[in-house]
C-alpha cells in the first residue's frame, strides 16, 4: 500500500468508502500502487492497467486498455465520445462493488493478461488537426507558443484543440486560448 494513496483517499470528497473498496480489490489482484495524474494508478511490470477516481455522481474504475476486454457483464462504458482505448465502470455504493467483486477481479486479471502478452489497442489514425483561426493567429503572433504547443504530446494537442475549437464565437475561442497560453508554454496538458 502506497501512503500517497492513503492521503488521496482521506481527501476524497464523496466516494471514499467506494474507492477504498475498489483499492482493496485491485491490490488483491497483485498490482503495484502508484499516484499518477493525482489519482491512484495500478501497474503491472511498469505498465498502467487501471486507475480509480471520483466524479460528482460516482466512483470510477478505469481500464487503460478496456476496449480490449470482453466485458461479458456489460459494466464498461467509454468515458467520452473520442475515447479509443479506455473504458470505465461506475459505482455508487460499496454494496454494488462487493456484489460485483468477482466480476471486477475477472476484468482486472484479464487486463493483466493483456499486458503480460503485450497486446496493444489498435488506435485509429487521427486526422490531421485543424486549428481554429484564432489559434493559428496566436501561433503567428508568438512563435515560442507555437513551438511549445508542437512540443506537447499528440493527445495533449488534440485535447487543447477540441477545447479551443468548440465555441461558436471567435471572442470565446480567443479568450480560451489566452487562458491556457502560460500552461502550454510550461508544457502542461489541458487537465494538469
N, C-alpha and C positions, 0 to 999 in steps of 0.2 A: 504494500500500500504506500502510495506516494503522499507525503504530508501536504504538498501543494494542492492535492485533490481534496484532502480534508478541509483545507481553508476554503476552497471553492464551494464545497457542499455547505459549509457553515454560513456562507454568504448567499446561498440560493434563496430567492425571494419567495417562491410559492411551492415549488415541487421538490423540496429537499428529500422527503422520505421516498419518493418515487425514484429520484436519482440515486439514492443510496441503495435501493433495491436493485436497480439496473447495474450499478457498480459491483455489487456482490456477485451477481450472476456472471458478469463479464470476467471478474477475477477468478471465479470458479472454473472458467474455461482456459485459464493459463496465460492470458495476455498480459503484456507489460504495460504499466500505467504511467502516463506522462501528462503534462499540461502543455497543450499546443493551441495556439489561436485563442488563448484564455479560457479553454474548456478542456475537460478530461478527454484524453485521446488514448486509445488502446492499440498496441502494436504487436506484431509477430515478426521476430527477427528484423526489427527496424522498419518494417512496412506498416503503414496505417491500415487498421482493419475497421474499427468503429470509434465513434465519439458519442458522448452523451451531452445533453444540454437542456435548457428550459426555454420554452416560449411562453407567451402570456397565457395560452389556453391548455398547455400540456407539457409533459416531459418528453424528450425525443431520444431515440436511439438511432444513429445514422450509420449506415454501412457505406464505406467508400466505394466499393465495387458491388453495390446492391443490385445493379442491373443484371449481374451475372447469377444472382441467387435464384433458386427455383421458386420461392415464395408460394409454396403449396397452400399456406393458410391465408394468403391474401392480406397480410398485415403491412406490407410495404407500399409507400407512395413516393412519387417524385417530389422533391421539395420545391421545385419550380419548373415552369414550362420549358426552360432552356437547359435543364439539368440532363446530363447524359449518363453518368455512371452511378452517382449516389442515390440511395433510397433510404427513407426514414420510416420508423414505426413510432406512432404517437401513443402516449399513455396518460390517463387522467386519474389513476388510482393505484395504490400499492397492490390491491386485490387483483386488478387487471394484470399487473406484471407477474404476480405469483401464480395466477391461473395459467398464464402463458409461458412460465419459466421453461418447461421442456421445449417448447417451440422456439423461444428466444435462443436457448442454448444450441439447438439444432442449427439455427441460422448462423450463429457465431462459429460453430465448428465447420459449417460449410464454407463460410468466408475465410477461415483459417486454411482450409484445404485448398481453396482457390489461390491464396497467397503462396502456399507451400509448393504448388506446381507452377507458379509463375504466370497464371492466367491474367490477361490484361483486358480491360474494357476496350472495345473497338470504337473509338471516338469517331464520329462523323467529321469529315473535313469541314472546317469552318470557312464560310465565305469570307472574303477579304472584308475587313471592317470599313464601313462607310461612315466617315466622320461628319458631324453637322458642320455647317459653315462657320459657326461661332468657335468651334474647337480648332478648325483649320486656321481661322484668323488669329487665335491665340498662339498657335504654333508659329505662324509667320511673325507675330509680334515679339515672341520670346523663344529664340532658338534653343536656349537651355531647357525650357519647359518641354519642347518637342523631344529633345534628347532624353530627358528624364522619363517622359511618357513611353518612348520607344524602349527604354531600358526595363520597363515593367514586364512581368510575365504576360503571356498572351491572355490568360484568364483575367488578370487584373485590368489589362487594357480593355478587354471586352466588357467587364463589369462597369467601368467608368463610361465607356461609350454608350452602353444601354441606358445608363442613368442620365447622361448629358443629352441624349437624343430624344428622350421621352416627351418632354414638354412641347406643346404646340406653339407657344410664343417664344420668339427669339430672345426677348428680355429674360425670360426664365431660364433658358438654356445658358445664356451668358452668366447669370448670377450663380448657377450651379457650378459652372466651370471655375469661376473666380473663387468660390468657396473651397475648392479642392486643389488649387494650384500649389499651395505650400505642401500639402500631403503628398502630392505626386512628386514634387521636387525632392522630398525626403525618401522617395522610393516605396512608400506605403500603399497598400491596396485600399479599395473603397471602404471596407468594413474594419480596417485596422486602426 
